[in-house]
């Protein structure tokens, strides 16, 4: 049996070797899920909620150990891993509180002996190919409401977060989810490819645009529910009336948290010329203060990149920006890190005098790097913010809410931030425009996405 080697990105050491699921095993597990799903959906929602509540309790009780597993395999600083898990608990609470509302039927007409009703049914067996950067968040956005709505979930975690995926399965099964109702598949691309070939009732993917496009092509002839949460090149505009120091401190964190490895990390900054110099000074000072170190240390802010190949992407963006007139203010190179040059370390990087000609301002970075461009006014900022094939999030910093709303209404993005950035709320839908994806998660609507409506026309004879 082939095995997946799990390495610690902080020092390159081998952590574990996990058995991988081949195509035959994937087909076997999906067939078992198909048999188990009707029994799971037949259980009352109250029972399914009790199971998920027990799962939540298990996560809370084991949070410290789960955070260590996540940090070891992804390099995420331990404090950030704990933040993710604590935030995940809040999301479970939201899903539990609104599951009844999302699944509730509705009578929409009753007159002249005719009643019209809408019933919500589970999709069936759904596949979920998930991401490594926030596995509890992005995976849980699918499997928790998916299970609550009565679906079986075949979950393929990223190979960079496979151990976390297995922890999820252990805790769900221990809480009472049947083994064949939540299935964790371990492997790389071929395992995910084998999952796409199965007779699924829905496919939910979080990851790169290129992989999302391939999944869309593979699933299109099947006419099943497809949801894609893809990339971003998220911009923020700092208006002339904004506090340049406060904005810089906030946006530095928005760009560098989790080493910039987030689809909603701030990657493009447009700053009004009136406050540009003060903003740049504060931004560089704040980023310089972020401590790089052992991810297991509580005071570490900047950890390694999870994927070594991303270092080449960042180096190429830096070189291209400099060749096109960009000014390197901080970082810009691979870092030795705290383990004698071992691991996937890259310096926190700030480049100004940026413009649209640079890869830095066009292509997703997914690392601790941000480009800054000076603008002369709101109209120019809006045009530049919309100059992208993505449309996930965007932000505006100004004390004037009306100004923020006017600017934000013209920006093509699924989420708009005013004087904040890089945040996600379970109460709001998470969606994107353009190449940022299809469909949505979170909010009550994001729970209902795991159901299909059935229309009833009812007339008494």
C-alpha positions in Angstrom: 0.0 0.0 0.0 1.3 3.4 -0.9 1.9 5.8 2.0 1.7 9.6 2.4 4.7 11.1 4.0 3.8 14.0 6.3 6.6 16.5 6.9 7.0 19.3 9.3 7.4 22.5 7.2 9.2 24.2 10.1 12.3 21.9 10.0 11.6 19.4 7.2 11.5 16.4 9.5 9.3 13.4 8.8 6.3 13.3 11.1 4.2 10.3 9.9 3.5 8.0 7.0 -0.2 7.4 6.4 -1.7 4.7 4.3 -3.3 6.2 1.2 -6.6 5.3 -0.3 -6.4 4.1 -3.9 -9.2 4.2 -6.5 -10.7 0.9 -5.5 -10.8 1.9 -1.8 -12.4 5.2 -2.7 -15.1 3.5 -4.7 -15.7 1.1 -1.8 -16.0 3.9 0.7 -18.4 5.9 -1.4 -20.6 2.9 -2.0 -20.8 2.3 1.8 -21.7 6.0 2.3 -24.5 5.6 -0.2 -25.9 2.7 1.9 -25.5 4.5 5.2 -26.9 8.0 4.2 -30.6 7.1 4.1 -30.5 5.8 7.7 -28.6 8.9 8.8 -31.1 11.3 7.2 -34.0 9.3 8.7 -32.8 10.1 12.2 -34.6 13.2 13.6 -32.7 16.4 13.3 -32.7 16.7 17.1 -30.6 13.5 17.2 -28.2 14.7 14.6 -27.8 18.0 16.5 -27.0 16.0 19.7 -24.3 14.1 17.9 -22.7 17.3 16.5 -23.0 18.9 20.0 -21.0 15.9 21.4 -18.4 16.4 18.6 -18.1 20.1 19.6 -17.5 19.1 23.2 -14.8 16.7 22.1 -13.0 19.4 20.1 -13.2 21.7 23.0 -11.8 19.1 25.4 -8.9 18.2 23.1 -8.2 21.6 21.7 -4.7 21.9 23.0 -3.7 18.6 21.4 -5.5 19.3 18.2 -3.7 22.6 17.9 -0.4 20.9 18.2 -1.3 18.4 15.4 -2.3 21.3 13.2 0.9 23.3 13.9 3.2 20.3 13.4 1.8 19.5 9.9 1.1 22.9 8.5 3.6 25.2 10.3 0.8 27.5 11.5 1.9 29.2 14.8 0.4 27.5 17.8 -1.4 30.6 18.9 -3.0 30.8 15.4 -4.0 27.1 15.6 -5.7 27.7 18.9 -7.5 30.7 17.4 -8.8 28.6 14.5 -10.1 25.9 16.8 -11.8 28.3 19.1 -13.3 30.1 16.2 -14.5 26.7 14.8 -16.4 26.1 18.1 -18.3 29.3 17.5 -19.2 28.2 14.0 -20.6 24.9 15.3 -22.7 26.9 17.7 -24.1 28.9 14.8 -24.8 25.8 12.7 -26.6 24.1 15.6 -28.6 27.2 16.4 -29.9 27.6 12.8 -30.1 24.0 11.6 -33.9 23.9 12.2 -34.4 27.1 10.3 -32.4 25.9 7.3 -34.2 22.6 7.1 -37.7 23.8 7.8 -40.4 23.3 5.2 -42.7 26.2 4.2 -46.3 26.5 3.1 -46.5 29.2 0.5 -50.1 28.9 -0.6 -53.4 27.7 0.7 -56.6 28.6 -1.1 -59.5 27.0 -3.0 -58.5 23.5 -1.8 -55.0 23.8 -3.1 -51.9 23.9 -0.8 -48.4 24.5 -2.0 -45.5 23.5 0.2 -41.7 23.4 0.0 -39.8 20.6 1.6 -36.0 20.5 2.1 -34.2 17.2 1.6 -30.5 16.3 2.0 -28.5 16.2 -1.2 -27.4 12.6 -0.4 -23.7 11.7 -0.5 -21.4 14.7 -0.9 -17.7 14.9 -1.7 -15.5 17.5 0.0 -11.9 18.1 -1.2 -10.7 20.6 1.4 -7.8 22.9 2.0 -4.8 22.9 4.3 -4.5 26.6 5.4 -7.6 26.6 7.7 -8.7 22.9 7.7 -11.1 23.2 10.7 -12.7 26.3 9.2 -13.0 25.4 5.6 -13.7 21.7 6.2 -16.1 22.4 9.0 -18.0 24.8 6.8 -19.0 21.8 4.7 -19.1 18.7 6.9 -20.8 20.2 9.9 -23.9 21.6 8.1 -23.7 18.8 5.6 -24.1 16.2 8.3 -26.8 18.2 10.2 -28.8 18.4 7.0 -28.8 14.6 6.7 -26.0 14.1 4.1 -23.2 11.6 4.2 -19.8 13.3 3.7 -16.8 11.8 2.0 -14.0 14.1 3.1 -10.6 14.3 1.3 -8.4 16.6 3.4 -5.4 18.2 1.8 -2.3 16.0 1.9 -0.8 18.9 3.9 -3.4 18.6 6.6 -4.1 14.8 6.5 -3.5 14.2 10.2 -6.0 16.9 11.1 -8.5 15.2 8.8 -8.1 11.9 10.6 -8.5 13.7 13.9 -11.8 15.1 12.6 -13.0 11.7 11.7 -12.0 10.1 15.0 -13.9 12.8 17.0 -17.0 12.7 14.7 -17.2 8.9 14.9 -16.6 9.0 18.7 -19.5 11.5 19.0 -21.9 9.1 17.2 -21.6 9.8 13.5 -21.5 6.4 11.8 -18.2 5.4 10.2 -19.7 5.3 6.7 -21.6 8.6 7.1 -18.3 10.6 7.5 -15.5 9.1 5.6 -11.9 10.6 5.5 -9.9 9.7 2.5 -6.1 10.1 2.7 -4.0 10.7 -0.4 -2.8 13.2 -3.0 -4.2 14.2 -6.4 -5.0 10.7 -7.6 -7.2 10.1 -4.5 -9.1 13.3 -5.2 -9.4 12.3 -8.9 -10.9 9.0 -7.9 -13.4 10.7 -5.7 -14.6 12.8 -8.6 -15.4 9.7 -10.6 -17.9 8.4 -8.0 -21.7 8.8 -8.2 -21.8 11.7 -5.8 -24.8 14.0 -5.2 -22.6 17.1 -4.6 -19.0 18.2 -4.8 -17.6 20.9 -2.6 -14.0 22.1 -3.1 -11.7 24.7 -1.5 -8.4 25.4 -3.2 -6.7 26.8 -6.2 -8.4 28.2 -9.3 -6.6 25.8 -11.6 -7.7 22.7 -9.6 -11.2 24.2 -9.3 -11.5 24.6 -13.0 -10.5 20.9 -13.5 -13.1 19.8 -11.0 -15.7 21.9 -12.7 -14.9 20.3 -16.1 -15.0 16.8 -14.6 -18.3 17.4 -12.8 -20.2 19.4 -15.4 -21.7 16.4 -17.3 -23.0 15.0 -14.0 -25.5 17.7 -13.3 -24.9 17.6 -9.5 -24.4 20.4 -7.0 -21.0 21.9 -7.4 -19.5 24.5 -5.1 -16.0 26.0 -5.5 -14.2 28.2 -3.0 -11.1 29.4 -4.9 -8.5 32.1 -4.7 -8.4 35.9 -4.2 -6.2 38.9 -4.8 -7.9 41.0 -2.1 -7.5 44.7 -2.2 -7.9 47.5 0.3 -8.2 51.3 -0.2 -6.9 53.6 2.5 -8.7 57.0 2.0 -7.1 60.3 2.7 -9.2 60.9 5.8 -8.2 57.6 7.4 -5.8 57.3 10.3 -2.7 56.1 8.5 -1.0 54.5 11.5 -4.2 52.6 12.7 -4.9 51.5 9.2 -1.3 50.3 8.6 -1.3 48.3 11.9 -4.6 46.6 11.0 -3.6 45.8 7.4 -0.2 44.5 8.3 -1.9 41.8 10.4 -4.4 41.3 7.5 -1.6 40.7 5.1 0.8 38.6 7.3 -1.4 36.5 9.6 -0.8 32.8 9.0 2.1 33.9 6.8 -0.4 35.4 4.4 -1.7 31.9 3.6 -5.4 32.8 3.3 -7.7 33.4 0.4 -8.8 36.6 2.1 -5.4 37.9 3.1 -4.8 41.5 2.1 -2.5 41.3 -1.0 -3.0 44.7 -2.7 -3.0 48.1 -0.9 -4.1 51.3 -2.6 -3.2 54.3 -0.4 -4.1 57.9 -1.0 -1.2 60.2 -1.8 -2.1 62.6 1.1 -1.2 60.0 3.7 1.0 57.6 1.7 4.3 58.3 3.4 3.0 58.1 6.9 1.2 54.9 6.1 4.3 53.3 4.5 6.4 54.1 7.6 3.8 52.6 9.9 3.3 49.5 7.8 7.0 48.7 7.6 7.4 49.3 11.3 4.5 47.0 12.2 5.5 44.2 9.8 9.1 44.4 11.1 7.8 43.8 14.6 6.2 40.5 13.8 8.3 37.7 15.3 9.4 34.8 13.2 10.2 31.7 15.2 9.4 28.1 16.2 5.7 27.6 15.5 5.3 25.8 18.8 6.4 28.9 20.7 3.5 30.9 22.0 5.0 34.2 21.1 5.7 33.3 17.4 3.7 35.3 14.9 5.3 34.3 11.6 5.8 30.7 10.9 7.0 28.8 7.8 5.1 28.3 4.5 3.2 25.1 4.5 4.2 24.3 0.9 7.8 24.6 -0.2 7.0 25.3 -3.9 5.4 28.6 -2.8 8.8 30.0 -2.0 9.6 30.0 -5.7 6.3 31.8 -6.5 7.1 34.6 -4.0 10.7 35.0 -5.2 9.5 35.3 -8.7 7.0 38.0 -7.7 9.7 40.0 -5.9 12.1 39.8 -8.8 9.4 40.8 -11.3 8.3 43.7 -9.1 11.8 45.0 -8.7 12.5 44.7 -12.4 9.4 46.8 -13.1 10.2 49.6 -10.7 8.9 48.3 -7.4 10.8 49.3 -4.3 11.6 46.5 -1.8 11.1 48.0 1.6 11.3 44.9 3.7 12.1 41.2 3.3 12.0 39.7 -0.2 14.0 36.5 0.2 14.0 33.0 1.7 14.7 33.1 5.4 17.0 30.7 7.3 14.4 30.3 10.0 15.1 29.1 13.5 16.2 25.5 12.6 19.5 26.2 10.8 18.2 26.7 7.3 15.8 23.8 7.4 12.1 24.2 6.5 10.1 26.5 4.3 10.8 30.0 5.6 10.2 33.3 3.8 10.7 36.8 5.1 7.8 39.2 5.6 7.9 41.4 2.5 6.6 44.8 1.7 7.0 46.4 -1.8 5.8 49.8 -2.7 5.7 51.8 -6.0 3.7 48.8 -7.2 1.5 48.8 -10.3 -0.8 46.6 -12.4 2.2 45.4 -14.6 3.6 43.4 -11.8 2.7 39.8 -11.0 2.6 40.9 -7.3 -0.5 42.9 -8.1 -2.2 40.5 -10.4 -1.5 36.9 -9.3 -2.4 35.3 -6.0 0.7 35.4 -3.7 -0.5 33.2 -0.7 2.5 34.2 1.3 3.8 37.0 3.6 4.0 39.6 1.0 2.1 42.8 0.1 2.2 45.3 -2.7 1.4 49.0 -2.1 0.4 51.6 -4.8 -0.2 55.3 -4.4 -3.5 56.7 -5.7 -4.9 60.2 -6.3 -8.5 59.6 -5.4 -11.5 57.3 -4.9 -12.2 56.8 -8.6 -8.7 55.6 -9.3 -8.8 53.3 -6.3 -12.1 51.7 -7.3 -10.8 51.1 -10.9 -7.7 49.4 -9.5 -9.5 47.3 -7.0 -11.7 46.0 -9.7 -8.8 45.3 -12.0 -8.6 41.6 -11.2 -10.1 38.3 -12.3 -10.9 37.6 -8.7 -13.6 39.0 -6.4 -13.5 37.5 -2.9 -13.0 40.3 -0.4 -12.2 44.0 -0.5 -11.8 46.8 2.1 -12.1 50.5 2.7 -10.5 52.5 5.5 -12.2 55.8 6.3 -14.0 57.3 9.2 -16.9 58.1 6.8 -19.4 55.2 6.6 -21.2 56.8 3.7 -18.0 57.1 1.7 -17.1 53.5 2.5 -20.6 52.3 1.4 -20.4 54.3 -1.8 -16.9 52.9 -2.7 -17.8 49.4 -1.5 -20.9 49.3 -3.6 -18.8 49.8 -6.7 -16.3 47.1 -5.9 -16.9 43.6 -7.2 -16.4 41.3 -4.3 -18.4 38.8 -2.2 -17.4 40.5 1.1 -16.7 44.1 1.9 -14.8 45.3 5.0 -15.0 48.8 6.5 -12.0 49.6 8.8 -11.3 45.9 9.2 -9.9 43.0 7.1 -9.3 39.3 6.9 -12.2 38.2 9.0 -15.0 35.7 8.4 -18.3 35.5 10.3 -20.6 32.4 10.4 -23.6 34.8 10.3 -22.7 36.2 6.8 -22.5 34.3 3.5 -18.9 33.5 2.2 -18.9 33.8 -1.5 -16.8 35.2 -4.4 -17.2 36.7 -7.8 -15.2 35.8 -10.9 -12.5 33.2 -10.4 -13.0 33.3 -6.7 -15.6 30.6 -7.0 -19.2 29.4 -7.2 -21.8 29.0 -4.5 -21.4 29.9 -0.8 -20.9 28.6 2.7 -21.8 30.1 6.1 -25.0 32.0 7.0 -28.4 30.3 7.1 -28.3 30.2 3.3 -24.9 28.4 3.5 -26.5 25.7 5.7 -29.4 25.3 3.2 -27.0 24.8 0.4 -26.6 21.2 1.6 -30.3 20.6 0.9 -32.5 20.4 -2.2 -36.0 21.8 -2.4 -38.9 19.6 -3.2 -42.2 21.2 -4.3 -45.5 19.8 -3.2 -48.8 20.5 -4.9 -51.6 19.2 -2.6 -55.3 19.2 -3.5 -58.0 17.3 -1.6 -60.4 15.4 -3.8 
